[in-house]
Amino acid sequence: MPKRVLTEGETAVLTIIQQGYGAHNSLEKVYFNPGDEAVIFVRLSNGMSIVLANLSTLAAQRADGTIPNDEELRRKWLRMKA
């Protein structure tokens, strides 16, 4: 169970993950590291882990323009096929 509510940006990144990899990558799978950052081990439908996504960092980089758009987030950072 999460220790806090996800921010709007973290929720947006989690939604993109769910759209690309499936709803089994749910809020219940989100963990919080000692720095209170939200992270998730993104899994394929067969259970194989594909990427560790730091939702907090990705949301911040999306908000400040380091990651300029959702397409780059999907392709480069979350390893989703185009």
Secondary structure, 3 states (H helix, E strand, C coil): CCCCCCCHHHHHHHHHHHHHHCCCCCHHHCEECCCCCEEEEEECCCCCEEEEEEHHHHHHHHHHCCCCCHHHHHHHHCCCCC
